[in-house]
Amino acid sequence: MKVVAFERSKQGTGASRRLRITGKTPGIVYGADAQPQLIELDHNALWHALKKEVFHSSILDLEVAGKSQQVLLRDVQYHPFRQLVLHVDFQRVDAKKKLHTKVPLHFMNQETNPAVKLGGAVISHVVTELEIECLPADLPEFIEVDLAKIEAGQSVHAKDVSLPKGVALVAHIDAENPVLAAAAIPAGVVADEAAAGGAAAEEGGETPAA
């Protein structure tokens, strides 16, 4: 995904405020053993790009003053109540160094899960992204979590997920093995089933009147 930015010479609160008035958003590019670079971006284009999942999880081709560099979006600062992006941070990518970044999870086959379709189970998504490490060339846009066979009362953990080639969980996630999704029977469904079972037992115990 390509992003076009422009060099920014002035910094500080006043300069940033004047930029925003003209429809620009201040930002910075850092990392890869190079000097940080002050940039500005068109706010409307940035706002629409930020609505796309791929913008947050993929390597971006950032063009500044006619020169391209590969970066990852690292931080976004939003206005507390206005639809306004105050600042963005991009980190340069070194093709030979592993990235530590978060990738969105796509939960698959939930609708066809037998526990959901036939047993009344509800699957909750505990987390929506997973922290991984890999070389830039191996970075996936998302990771699939297959929920086809999860049963009521069971959970899917980080280590249960099939990761793409070259991708690994970061050390603390591998150690903690957190829950990604869990299936449970809602209390109302359990109560209804219990009531139905009791009614059936009563009917089975009745004797014909003399």
N, C-alpha and C positions, 0 to 999 in steps of 0.2 A: 504494500500500500504506500503510495507516494504522498508526501507532505511537503508543501512549499512554505518556507519561512524567509524572513529577511533579517539582515544584521541590525542590531540595536546598539547604539553608542551610549545612550544615556540610561542611567539607572537611578533608583531611589523612588520613594513614594510618590512625589510630585510628578516625575517623569512617567511612571506607570499609570497614574491617574489620567494624564493627558493622552496617553496611548489608548486607553479604554474609551475615552470620549470620542476618539476618531475611529472606533470599531476595530481596534487591534488588541491582541492579548500578549503581554510580555511572557517570555520564557527563557530557559537556559538549557544548554547542552553541555554535558560534562562526561568525564571518564576516558578510558582507553589511553591513559598516560598523556593526555593532551590538555591544553589550557581550556577552562570553561569558556563557552561562547554565548554571549547575550543575543537573543533573537526576539522577533515579534512575528505573530501570525494573525491572519484574518480571523476575527472572532466568529463570524457566522459559519465559515467553513470548518473551523475547529469544533464548534458546538455540534454540528451535524456529524462530524467524524467521531466524536466522543460517544455518540449514541450507538455506534457499531461495536460489537464485541471484538471483532478482529483488530480494531485500533488499540485495544487495551492489552491484547495477548500475543500480537505478532511483531516481528521485526519490521520496522518502518524504514522507508527510503526517504530520508529528510534532505531536501535540497535547500541550501543556503548560499546565496550569491553565486549561483551556477554550479556549485560543488555539492555532490551527494555524499551522504554518510549514512550508515546503518545505525539505527537507534531503537531503543525500547522506551515506551512511555513509562515513567517512574512515579510521577505524582501530579495530581490536578487539584488546584484550590478553587472552590466555588464560592460565590457570594452566598451569605446565609439565607437570603430569601428571594433574591432576583435571579433570573435566568442569565447568569453572567459568570464566565470563567475568568478568574482573577490572575492565574499564573499556571504555567505547565513546566514540568521538568522532563527532559529526555536524557537517557544514558547511552553513550556510544557503545557499540558492540564490537568486541574483538573476536574474529572468526576462530581464533585458536584457544580462546578461554571459555570455560563452561559458564553458563548463565545460571543464576538462582532466581527463579521468577515464579509467579503464580499463573496457572492456566485454568480457564473455566471448565467445569464439568458439564457434560451433556448426558442426562439420564435417559436411557433407552428402554423400550419394551415394557414400560410401566402399565400401559393400558391393557396389554395382553397377559399380564401376570395372573395365573389362576387364583392366587390368594386374594387379588383385588377383584377379579371378575366374578368369582364364585363364592369366596369366603367373606366378602365385605371388608377386607383389610384396607388400610390406608397407609401409603408409603410417604414418609416425610423425608425431605432433603435436608440433611443436617448442615452440610456445607455446600457451597456452590463453586469452589475453586480449590485447586490442589497445588502445593508448592513443590516444584521439581527442579532438577538440575540437568543440563544437557549443553552440548555445543550449539551455537546459533543455527547451524544448518539442520539440526534435528528438532528444533523447537516446534511442537504441534500447536495448531490454533486452538484445539480443545482436546479433552480426553473423554472417551465414552465410558459410561458406567452402566453395565447391563443389569437390569432389574427383572429379567424374565423369570428367574427361578427363586427369587427371595421369598421365603415363607413367613407367615404371621409369627411375630416374636423374634425374627431374625434381623440381623444388621449386615450391611456391606461395609467393610473396612478398607482403608487405603491400600493395604497389601493385597486385597482381593482383586484389584483392578489390573487389567492387562495393559501395561504401558507400552507405547511405541518404541521401536528400536532406538537405542542411544539415549533413552530417557530414564531417569531414576528419581526416586523420592529423595528429598533432601534428608540429611541425617536425623534431624529431630522428628520429622514426620514419620520416617521409617521406624524410629524407636517407639514413638507414641502410638502409631497405627490407629489414627482416629476413625470414628464412625462417619461414613459419608451419607448413608441413607438407612432408614429403619422402617420395618413394616409392623403395624400393630392393628388390633381389632378395636375399634372405638367402643367406649363403655356402653353407649346406647345399643349397639348391635349385640353385645354380650348379654345385656339385660333382656333384650327382645328374645334372644335365643333361649335364655333361661326360662322366661315366661312361657314361651311356646312349648318347651320341654315339660314344664310343670302341668300345663293344660293337657298335654297329651297323656301324661301319667294319670291324671284324674279321670280322663275319659276311659282309659284302659282299665281303671279300677271299678267302674260303675257296674252294678248288677241289675238285670232286668227286674221291673216291678212285678210282684206276684199278681 
